[in-house]
């Protein structure tokens, strides 16, 4: 073998070069596979949050300190404010879309988080139970001026959902298609926030409620499909 290399220097150099390139491509492929897998694992979330009397007292403390402009260090493991901040953290991670179906929405912190998402050019859609034009939803108007798209249900009965889909796969694909790019969107991971709690002061701080957060692909897809279906069904109620 060594003798052949010595007698065929050009061919041996070419073979070694091609082998080196092939090996580097294989290593780069496996690196990307491991990297994408780690990112996927880090993005996985499955949580349950309970709102109950164990968190009510410190919730009022948080509100009082906020009004005074002071920071409140809370040691309560059942802290309601931590649940709210977890929702805000997930909203802040949205890259492309936030689809929110909420029977009642009035939490100042949530509205502020939605406003910040709009500033990042995240597409935010909202479905509420009451007609958008009624005084009860007057606080949503400022967000609509900033780009929020809102609809309400026009039928008899209630739109009683309380769920949010962040970066739903089909929604992201649709938004990306409007950009007319020749390549696919960057990696995003869908998250669903769902439960009994209305995103209001009373819902967070006075009621016994639950909240489930999951990145399970099939569950996220089902919620995204239902939001899209309602969005079309409620067309004309903007």
N, C-alpha and C positions, 0 to 999 in steps of 0.2 A: 504493500500500500504506500509506504513511504517512498519507495523507488518510483512508483507511478506518479506520485505528486511531484517528485523532482524532475521527471521527464516530461510532464505535462503541466507546467506552471500556470498557464492561462486557464485551462479547464479546471484545475484544482481551485484556483482563486474564484472562478465563477461559481463553482459548486458550493464552496464555503460561504460565499456572499449570499447566494440564494437560501442556503440553509439557515443562515443567521437571520435573514429577513423573515423567513417562515416561522422560526422559533419566536421571534419578537412579536409577530402577529398573534400567535397562539397565546403567548403570555399576556398580551394586551387584552385579548378576548376574555381570558379567565379573570383578569383583574377587573374588567368592567362587569362581568357577571357577579363577582363577589361584592363589588362596590354597590351595584344596584340592589343586590339581595340585602345588604346591610341597611341601605336607605329605606327599603321596603319594611324591614323589621322595625326600624326606628319609628316609622310612620304608623305602625299598628297601635290601635288604642281600643280598649274595651273597659269601660268604667260605668259604675252606678253611683249616682249621687242622690242623697235623701235630704229633703227639706222638712224639718220638724222642729219641735219646741226646744231641742237641744242647741239649735243654732239661732233661735230668735233673739235671745238677749244680746249676744255679741253683735248681731246684725244692727241693732239700734245703736250700739256703741260705735260701730263703724260709721253709721250715718252721722252721728253727732260730731265725731272727730273730723269727718270730711267737711262738714259745715264750718268748723273752726279752722280748717286748713291744716290740721295736724294728722300725723301718721299714727295709726293705732296698731300696736303689736298684739296679735291675737294668738292665744295658746289653745283655743277651743278646736279639738279635732273634728267637731261637727259643724264648723263655722260655715254659715250660709254664704258669707262674702267670698269664701274660697271657691264655692261652686260657681258663683257669678263670674269671678275672675277666670275660672277655667273656660267658661263659654267665651268670654272676651278674648282669651288667648287663642282659641281655635279660630274665631272670626278674624283675628289679626294674621293668621297664617294663610288665609285664603289667597290664592294666586289669580284665579280667573272668575269664580262665581260663588255667590251666596244666594240660595233659594230658601226663603223663609215662609212657612205657612203657620200663622199664629192667630189664634182666636182673639187674643187681646195683647197689645204691645204698647208699653209706655215706660219701661225702665230707662231712665236717663243714661245710664252707663251703656246699655245695649244700643240705644239710639246713637250715642257718641261713637261706639265701635263700628256701627254700620256707616256712619258718616266718614270715618277714617278709611274704611274699605273703599268707598266711592272715590276718595281722594287718590287712592292707589290704582284707580281705573279697574277695580273689580266690579263685575256686573252683578248688581243686587236686585233681586225680584222679591216682592212681598205680596202675599195673599192674606187678607184679613177678613173677618166675618162681617163687620159693619161696612157700609158703603164708604169709599174713600172720601167722598165729598162732605160727609157729615161732620159736625163740630167735634165729635168724639175722637176723630182721627186728625184733628188740626195739627197736632205735633209732627205728623208725618210729612206735611207739606214742605217743610224746609229741606228734608231729605229728597223729596221729589224734584225740587228745584236743582239739587245737586246731581241728579241723574237716577235716583231710585225709581224703579218701575213697580207700580202697585195696582192690584186688582182686588175685588171683593166678590163674594158669591151672590148671585142675583135670585136665588131660589128660596123656596120656603124651607125653613129649618136652619141649622147652624153649620158653619164651617168651623168645626170644633178641634181641628188639628193643632198640635203644638210641636212642629218639627222643623228642622233646618238641615239642608244638604249643602255641604261645602265642597266645591270643586267636583261635582258629580261628573262621571266620565263622559256621558253623552252630551252634557251641557258644555263641558270643556271642549269636546270635539267640535260642537256647533260654533262656539265662539271662535275657535282657531280657524275653522273653515272660512269665516267671514274675513279673516286677515289675508286669505289667498296666498298662503305660504306654500312653497314646494316641499316642505319637510313637516314632520309631525310636531305636536306641542311638547314642551319639556315634561318630564315625569311629574305627575301630580297624584295625590292620594286622597280619595274621597273620604269624608267623615260625615256621619249622621248624628244629630243631636235630637233626641225624641223623649217625650215623657208627658206627664200630666200637668206640668207647671206652665202657667202663662208667664210670659216675660214681663212682669209688672212688679211694682213695689210690693203689693199684697201677695202676689203669687210667690215671690222669693222670700218675703219676710214675715208672712202671717199664716200661711197655709201648710198643710201636710201634703207634700208633693214628692214626685220622683223624677229623675232625669237619667237617661241612658245615653252614653256616647260610644259609638262603635265605628270602626273603619272596615267592617266586614263587607266585602265587595258585593255580594248578592243582596244584602240588606240595603246598602247604599243605592244600588241599581233600582230596587223596588220603590224606594222612597222618591228617587229622582223621576222615575216614570210616572208616579202618581202626581207629583208636583206639576210635571209637564202637561199631564192630562187635564188637571184642574185649570192650569193657566190658559189652555185653549178653550175649555168649557166656559170660563169666565171672561172671555174676550168681549170687549165693549164696555167693561166696567172700570176702565182706567180713570 
